[in-house]
């Protein structure tokens, strides 16, 4: 039996990528609630994923607890 494409994906990785895309396309920094509502994801899931992204320097949080992309993604892409 051949596996379907959806059978071999990692759901939380897919969510993390959608969160990064959402933040990248936003016209201003977004909070956890903004992202959760915009993507229709559970707030707790968004919180955990965004904490992981922040801990690994892919996003940054400002004083108002709003997030935007860090320079790490641009830097990593330029190194390819």
The first five atom37 places (N, CA, C, CB, O) and aatype in JSON, in Angstrom:
{
  "aatype": [20, 20, 20, 20, 20, 20, 20, 20, 20, 20, 20, 20, 20, 20, 20, 20, 20, 20, 20, 20, 20, 20, 20, 20, 20, 20, 20, 20, 20, 20, 20, 20, 20, 20, 20, 20, 20, 20, 20, 20, 20, 20, 20, 20, 20, 20, 20, 20, 20, 20, 20, 20, 20, 20, 20, 20, 20, 20, 20, 20, 20, 20, 20, 20, 20, 20, 20, 20, 20, 20, 20, 20, 20, 20, 20, 20, 20, 20, 20, 20],
  "atom_mask": [
    [1, 1, 1, 1, 1],
    [1, 1, 1, 1, 1],
    [1, 1, 1, 1, 1],
    [1, 1, 1, 1, 1],
    [1, 1, 1, 1, 1],
    [1, 1, 1, 1, 1],
    [1, 1, 1, 1, 1],
    [1, 1, 1, 1, 1],
    [1, 1, 1, 1, 1],
    [1, 1, 1, 1, 1],
    [1, 1, 1, 1, 1],
    [1, 1, 1, 1, 1],
    [1, 1, 1, 1, 1],
    [1, 1, 1, 1, 1],
    [1, 1, 1, 1, 1],
    [1, 1, 1, 1, 1],
    [1, 1, 1, 1, 1],
    [1, 1, 1, 1, 1],
    [1, 1, 1, 1, 1],
    [1, 1, 1, 1, 1],
    [1, 1, 1, 1, 1],
    [1, 1, 1, 1, 1],
    [1, 1, 1, 1, 1],
    [1, 1, 1, 1, 1],
    [1, 1, 1, 1, 1],
    [1, 1, 1, 1, 1],
    [1, 1, 1, 1, 1],
    [1, 1, 1, 1, 1],
    [1, 1, 1, 1, 1],
    [1, 1, 1, 1, 1],
    [1, 1, 1, 1, 1],
    [1, 1, 1, 1, 1],
    [1, 1, 1, 1, 1],
    [1, 1, 1, 1, 1],
    [1, 1, 1, 1, 1],
    [1, 1, 1, 1, 1],
    [1, 1, 1, 1, 1],
    [1, 1, 1, 1, 1],
    [1, 1, 1, 1, 1],
    [1, 1, 1, 1, 1],
    [1, 1, 1, 1, 1],
    [1, 1, 1, 1, 1],
    [1, 1, 1, 1, 1],
    [1, 1, 1, 1, 1],
    [1, 1, 1, 1, 1],
    [1, 1, 1, 1, 1],
    [1, 1, 1, 1, 1],
    [1, 1, 1, 1, 1],
    [1, 1, 1, 1, 1],
    [1, 1, 1, 1, 1],
    [1, 1, 1, 1, 1],
    [1, 1, 1, 1, 1],
    [1, 1, 1, 1, 1],
    [1, 1, 1, 1, 1],
    [1, 1, 1, 1, 1],
    [1, 1, 1, 1, 1],
    [1, 1, 1, 1, 1],
    [1, 1, 1, 1, 1],
    [1, 1, 1, 1, 1],
    [1, 1, 1, 1, 1],
    [1, 1, 1, 1, 1],
    [1, 1, 1, 1, 1],
    [1, 1, 1, 1, 1],
    [1, 1, 1, 1, 1],
    [1, 1, 1, 1, 1],
    [1, 1, 1, 1, 1],
    [1, 1, 1, 1, 1],
    [1, 1, 1, 1, 1],
    [1, 1, 1, 1, 1],
    [1, 1, 1, 1, 1],
    [1, 1, 1, 1, 1],
    [1, 1, 1, 1, 1],
    [1, 1, 1, 1, 1],
    [1, 1, 1, 1, 1],
    [1, 1, 1, 1, 1],
    [1, 1, 1, 1, 1],
    [1, 1, 1, 1, 1],
    [1, 1, 1, 1, 1],
    [1, 1, 1, 1, 1],
    [1, 1, 1, 1, 1]
  ],
  "atom_positions": [
    [[0.84, -1.19, 0.0], [0.0, 0.0, 0.0], [0.89, 1.25, 0.0], [-0.96, 0.0, 1.22], [1.78, 1.38, 0.83]],
    [[0.64, 2.14, -0.9], [1.41, 3.37, -1.02], [0.91, 4.39, 0.0], [1.3, 3.95, -2.46], [-0.29, 4.58, 0.17]],
    [[1.85, 5.06, 0.68], [1.48, 6.06, 1.68], [1.07, 7.35, 0.98], [2.65, 6.32, 2.66], [1.68, 7.76, -0.01]],
    [[0.03, 7.97, 1.53], [-0.38, 9.27, 1.04], [0.55, 10.32, 1.61], [-1.85, 9.57, 1.42], [1.17, 10.12, 2.66]],
    [[0.64, 11.44, 0.94], [1.5, 12.53, 1.39], [1.16, 12.94, 2.83], [1.37, 13.74, 0.45], [2.06, 13.21, 3.62]],
    [[-0.12, 12.98, 3.17], [-0.53, 13.41, 4.5], [-0.16, 12.39, 5.58], [-2.02, 13.65, 4.52], [-0.13, 12.75, 6.76]],
    [[0.12, 11.14, 5.21], [0.49, 10.12, 6.18], [1.91, 10.27, 6.69], [0.32, 8.76, 5.58], [2.26, 9.69, 7.72]],
    [[2.72, 11.03, 6.01], [4.13, 11.14, 6.39], [4.51, 12.54, 6.88], [4.99, 10.75, 5.23], [5.7, 12.83, 7.03]],
    [[3.54, 13.39, 7.12], [3.83, 14.74, 7.59], [3.82, 14.78, 9.12], [2.82, 15.74, 7.03], [3.21, 13.93, 9.77]],
    [[4.49, 15.76, 9.66], [4.54, 15.98, 11.11], [3.63, 17.17, 11.41], [6.02, 16.23, 11.62], [3.97, 18.31, 11.07]],
    [[2.48, 16.93, 12.04], [1.5, 18.0, 12.25], [2.04, 19.24, 12.96], [0.35, 17.47, 13.03], [1.75, 20.35, 12.52]],
    [[2.82, 19.09, 14.03], [3.31, 20.28, 14.73], [4.36, 21.03, 13.93], [3.89, 19.89, 16.07], [4.47, 22.25, 14.06]],
    [[5.12, 20.33, 13.12], [6.06, 21.02, 12.25], [5.29, 21.83, 11.21], [7.02, 20.02, 11.56], [5.65, 22.96, 10.89]],
    [[4.24, 21.23, 10.69], [3.39, 21.94, 9.72], [2.77, 23.18, 10.36], [2.28, 21.01, 9.18], [2.72, 24.24, 9.73]],
    [[2.32, 23.06, 11.59], [1.75, 24.22, 12.29], [2.81, 25.3, 12.51], [1.16, 23.79, 13.65], [2.53, 26.48, 12.33]],
    [[4.01, 24.9, 12.88], [5.09, 25.87, 13.11], [5.4, 26.64, 11.82], [6.37, 25.17, 13.62], [5.61, 27.85, 11.85]],
    [[5.42, 25.93, 10.71], [5.68, 26.6, 9.43], [4.55, 27.57, 9.08], [5.86, 25.56, 8.3], [4.81, 28.66, 8.56]],
    [[3.31, 27.18, 9.35], [2.18, 28.08, 9.08], [2.25, 29.32, 9.98], [0.84, 27.34, 9.3], [1.91, 30.42, 9.55]],
    [[2.7, 29.13, 11.22], [2.86, 30.26, 12.13], [3.93, 31.21, 11.59], [3.22, 29.78, 13.55], [3.73, 32.42, 11.58]],
    [[5.06, 30.67, 11.16], [6.11, 31.51, 10.59], [5.61, 32.26, 9.37], [7.33, 30.67, 10.21], [5.89, 33.45, 9.22]],
    [[4.87, 31.59, 8.5], [4.31, 32.25, 7.31], [3.33, 33.36, 7.71], [3.61, 31.22, 6.41], [3.34, 34.44, 7.11]],
    [[2.49, 33.09, 8.7], [1.53, 34.08, 9.16], [2.23, 35.33, 9.69], [0.62, 33.49, 10.25], [1.86, 36.45, 9.35]],
    [[3.25, 35.12, 10.51], [4.0, 36.25, 11.08], [4.74, 37.0, 9.97], [5.0, 35.75, 12.16], [4.79, 38.23, 9.98]],
    [[5.3, 36.27, 9.03], [6.05, 36.91, 7.94], [5.15, 37.77, 7.07], [6.74, 35.85, 7.07], [5.59, 38.81, 6.57]],
    [[3.91, 37.37, 6.88], [2.99, 38.1, 6.01], [2.24, 39.21, 6.73], [2.0, 37.15, 5.39], [1.55, 40.01, 6.1]],
    [[2.36, 39.25, 8.05], [1.63, 40.25, 8.84], [2.21, 41.64, 8.61], [1.68, 39.9, 10.34], [3.41, 41.8, 8.38]],
    [[1.35, 42.63, 8.67], [1.8, 44.01, 8.47], [2.33, 44.64, 9.76], [0.66, 44.86, 7.93], [2.87, 45.75, 9.74]],
    [[2.18, 43.93, 10.87], [2.7, 44.4, 12.15], [2.92, 43.18, 13.05], [1.72, 45.43, 12.83], [2.39, 42.1, 12.77]],
    [[3.7, 43.34, 14.12], [3.91, 42.21, 15.02], [2.58, 41.68, 15.57], [4.83, 42.62, 16.19], [1.63, 42.44, 15.75]],
    [[2.53, 40.38, 15.83], [1.29, 39.73, 16.27], [1.48, 39.03, 17.6], [0.8, 38.74, 15.22], [2.55, 38.48, 17.88]],
    [[0.43, 39.04, 18.42], [0.43, 38.33, 19.68], [-0.02, 36.89, 19.48], [-0.46, 39.03, 20.69], [-0.47, 36.5, 18.4]],
    [[0.1, 36.12, 20.53], [-0.3, 34.71, 20.47], [-1.77, 34.57, 20.11], [-0.01, 34.02, 21.81], [-2.13, 33.73, 19.29]],
    [[-2.62, 35.38, 20.71], [-4.06, 35.32, 20.41], [-4.34, 35.67, 18.96], [-4.84, 36.26, 21.33], [-5.19, 35.05, 18.32]],
    [[-3.63, 36.66, 18.43], [-3.8, 37.06, 17.03], [-3.49, 35.88, 16.1], [-2.89, 38.26, 16.69], [-4.22, 35.61, 15.15]],
    [[-2.39, 35.2, 16.39], [-1.96, 34.08, 15.55], [-2.96, 32.93, 15.67], [-0.54, 33.61, 15.95], [-3.35, 32.34, 14.67]],
    [[-3.36, 32.62, 16.9], [-4.3, 31.52, 17.12], [-5.61, 31.77, 16.38], [-4.57, 31.33, 18.63], [-6.14, 30.87, 15.73]],
    [[-6.14, 32.99, 16.48], [-7.39, 33.33, 15.79], [-7.2, 33.33, 14.28], [-7.91, 34.69, 16.25], [-8.05, 32.81, 13.55]],
    [[-6.1, 33.9, 13.82], [-5.85, 34.0, 12.39], [-5.69, 32.66, 11.7], [-4.63, 34.81, 12.15], [-6.05, 32.5, 10.54]],
    [[-5.14, 31.69, 12.43], [-4.9, 30.36, 11.84], [-5.9, 29.32, 12.32], [-3.49, 29.9, 12.17], [-5.89, 28.18, 11.86]],
    [[-6.77, 29.71, 13.25], [-7.75, 28.8, 13.83], [-7.05, 27.6, 14.49], [-8.73, 28.31, 12.75], [-7.47, 26.45, 14.33]],
    [[-5.99, 27.9, 15.23], [-5.24, 26.89, 15.99], [-5.56, 27.09, 17.48], [-3.68, 26.99, 15.72], [-5.88, 28.21, 17.89]],
    [[-5.46, 26.03, 18.28], [-5.63, 26.21, 19.72], [-4.56, 27.15, 20.28], [-5.57, 24.85, 20.45], [-3.39, 27.08, 19.9]],
    [[-4.98, 28.02, 21.17], [-4.05, 29.03, 21.73], [-2.87, 28.35, 22.44], [-4.8, 29.95, 22.72], [-1.74, 28.83, 22.33]],
    [[-3.12, 27.26, 23.16], [-2.04, 26.57, 23.86], [-1.01, 26.01, 22.89], [-2.62, 25.44, 24.72], [0.19, 26.05, 23.17]],
    [[-1.46, 25.5, 21.76], [-0.55, 24.98, 20.73], [0.31, 26.11, 20.18], [-1.34, 24.31, 19.59], [1.53, 25.96, 20.04]],
    [[-0.31, 27.23, 19.87], [0.41, 28.39, 19.35], [1.42, 28.89, 20.38], [-0.57, 29.53, 18.97], [2.56, 29.22, 20.03]],
    [[1.02, 28.94, 21.64], [1.91, 29.38, 22.71], [3.17, 28.5, 22.77], [1.18, 29.34, 24.06], [4.28, 29.02, 22.81]],
    [[3.0, 27.19, 22.76], [4.14, 26.28, 22.86], [5.05, 26.38, 21.64], [3.65, 24.83, 23.03], [6.27, 26.41, 21.76]],
    [[4.45, 26.42, 20.46], [5.25, 26.5, 19.24], [6.0, 27.82, 19.17], [4.36, 26.34, 17.99], [7.18, 27.86, 18.82]],
    [[5.32, 28.91, 19.51], [5.98, 30.21, 19.45], [7.08, 30.34, 20.51], [4.96, 31.34, 19.62], [8.09, 30.99, 20.26]],
    [[6.9, 29.74, 21.66], [7.97, 29.72, 22.66], [9.19, 28.98, 22.12], [7.49, 29.07, 23.98], [10.32, 29.4, 22.34]],
    [[8.95, 27.89, 21.43], [10.05, 27.11, 20.84], [10.74, 27.91, 19.75], [9.53, 25.78, 20.27], [11.97, 27.93, 19.68]],
    [[9.96, 28.57, 18.89], [10.53, 29.4, 17.83], [11.34, 30.55, 18.41], [9.42, 29.94, 16.91], [12.41, 30.9, 17.9]],
    [[10.84, 31.15, 19.49], [11.57, 32.25, 20.14], [12.85, 31.73, 20.79], [10.67, 32.94, 21.19], [13.89, 32.37, 20.69]],
    [[12.78, 30.59, 21.46], [13.95, 30.02, 22.12], [15.06, 29.68, 21.12], [13.56, 28.77, 22.91], [16.24, 29.67, 21.46]],
    [[14.66, 29.41, 19.88], [15.62, 29.08, 18.83], [15.91, 30.27, 17.92], [15.11, 27.9, 18.01], [16.52, 30.12, 16.86]],
    [[15.46, 31.45, 18.34], [15.75, 32.72, 17.66], [15.18, 32.85, 16.25], [17.22, 32.92, 17.59], [15.76, 33.54, 15.41]],
    [[14.04, 32.21, 15.99], [13.39, 32.38, 14.69], [12.37, 33.52, 14.72], [12.71, 31.08, 14.26], [12.04, 34.1, 13.68]],
    [[11.86, 33.83, 15.92], [10.99, 34.97, 16.1], [11.47, 35.74, 17.33], [9.5, 34.53, 16.26], [12.17, 35.19, 18.18]],
    [[11.09, 37.01, 17.4], [11.44, 37.85, 18.55], [10.17, 38.46, 19.13], [12.45, 38.96, 18.14], [9.21, 38.73, 18.42]],
    [[10.2, 38.68, 20.45], [9.05, 39.26, 21.15], [9.42, 40.65, 21.61], [8.62, 38.37, 22.36], [10.49, 40.87, 22.17]],
    [[8.51, 41.59, 21.38], [8.76, 42.97, 21.84], [8.19, 43.18, 23.24], [8.15, 43.99, 20.85], [7.68, 42.24, 23.85]],
    [[8.28, 44.39, 23.75], [7.83, 44.71, 25.1], [6.32, 44.54, 25.27], [8.21, 46.13, 25.45], [5.84, 44.34, 26.39]],
    [[5.59, 44.61, 24.18], [4.13, 44.44, 24.22], [3.7, 42.99, 24.02], [3.47, 45.32, 23.17], [2.52, 42.71, 23.84]],
    [[4.68, 42.07, 24.05], [4.45, 40.64, 23.85], [3.88, 40.32, 22.47], [3.51, 40.11, 24.91], [3.05, 39.43, 22.3]],
    [[4.36, 41.08, 21.49], [4.01, 40.85, 20.09], [5.24, 40.28, 19.4], [3.51, 42.17, 19.39], [6.37, 40.61, 19.75]],
    [[5.02, 39.43, 18.42], [6.12, 38.71, 17.78], [6.3, 39.1, 16.32], [5.88, 37.22, 17.88], [5.34, 39.43, 15.62]],
    [[7.54, 39.06, 15.9], [7.89, 39.25, 14.49], [9.06, 38.31, 14.18], [8.25, 40.76, 14.17], [9.68, 37.75, 15.08]],
    [[9.35, 38.17, 12.9], [10.47, 37.31, 12.51], [11.78, 37.93, 12.94], [10.47, 37.07, 10.99], [11.92, 39.15, 12.97]],
    [[12.72, 37.09, 13.28], [14.06, 37.57, 13.6], [14.88, 37.6, 12.31], [14.75, 36.67, 14.69], [14.39, 37.2, 11.25]],
    [[16.08, 38.06, 12.4], [16.97, 38.06, 11.23], [17.56, 36.7, 10.93], [18.07, 39.05, 11.44], [18.22, 36.53, 9.91]],
    [[17.33, 35.73, 11.81], [17.94, 34.41, 11.65], [17.49, 33.73, 10.35], [17.6, 33.53, 12.84], [18.3, 33.08, 9.69]],
    [[16.25, 33.87, 10.0], [15.76, 33.21, 8.78], [16.45, 33.79, 7.55], [14.22, 33.35, 8.66], [16.87, 33.05, 6.66]],
    [[16.55, 35.1, 7.5], [17.25, 35.73, 6.36], [18.71, 35.32, 6.33], [17.15, 37.27, 6.43], [19.26, 35.05, 5.26]],
    [[19.32, 35.28, 7.49], [20.73, 34.89, 7.58], [20.93, 33.45, 7.11], [21.23, 35.05, 9.02], [21.82, 33.17, 6.32]],
    [[20.08, 32.56, 7.6], [20.19, 31.14, 7.22], [19.98, 30.97, 5.72], [19.17, 30.28, 8.0], [20.68, 30.19, 5.07]],
    [[19.02, 31.7, 5.16], [18.75, 31.6, 3.72], [19.93, 32.13, 2.9], [17.47, 32.37, 3.37], [20.23, 31.61, 1.83]],
    [[20.58, 33.16, 3.41], [21.71, 33.73, 2.66], [22.93, 32.81, 2.66], [22.09, 35.08, 3.24], [23.8, 32.93, 1.8]],
    [[22.99, 31.92, 3.62], [24.1, 30.99, 3.74], [23.98, 29.8, 2.79], [24.21, 30.5, 5.16], [24.93, 29.02, 2.65]],
    [[22.84, 29.64, 2.14], [22.64, 28.49, 1.22], [23.38, 28.65, -0.07], [21.17, 28.3, 0.92], [23.31, 27.77, -0.93]]
  ]
}
